[in-house]
Amino acid sequence: MYITDEQIADFAWQQFCKYGLNKTTMSDIANSASISRQSLYNRFQNKDELLRLVARLYFKKNLLRCNEALQNKSKLEDILDTLIQFFIIEVWKTVKSLPEGDDLEQSPHEIISEEVQVATNEKIALISNVLNKHLNYNAAQKETANDIAKYFCASASGIKSLAKDEAELLRLSKTLKLSVESLITGIT
């Protein structure tokens, strides 16, 4: 039976969630995927390479799910709620569910920094596109939809790393929502 790289990444994700990134071995992943260690190493040089694929797939799925959820949203409030749900709340809960989640959120994993940057750029493009339709341009308006999208992503990153618990995460997310609404509508 042939197993795809994406399927191997899913097995790796299950092991990372069970044991943590540091304690999961290539042997654990191979056993979980029902393939030999050598077969795994033939496709992935090391755990870091596999972790990059896991991150890339996670970010891609999150972006696609968010984009799908945005398709039937027209009100700015609903759009911002959707962005917050996918790019702040769900990511925060995922990181918190990992055995080494606290370590990950305090110091972003260097191994996946390129994947994080690519995902951030894709989020900025998506957010800029959906917010541009609502931006109230006036003579005093200096911010573009792209500026606001970058502000949203930078703020979301800070919120996820600073929130001590879910209640604080939700409060900070509400503050972000209000500030973005103000920037978009031009009403302060």
Secondary structure as UniProt FT lines:
FT   HELIX           5..19
FT   TURN            21..23
FT   HELIX           26..33
FT   HELIX           37..43
FT   HELIX           47..70
FT   TURN            71..72
FT   HELIX           76..84
FT   HELIX           85..89
FT   HELIX           90..97
FT   TURN            99..100
FT   HELIX           101..106
FT   HELIX           110..112
FT   HELIX           113..132
FT   TURN            133..134
FT   TURN            139..140
FT   HELIX           145..162
FT   HELIX           166..185
//
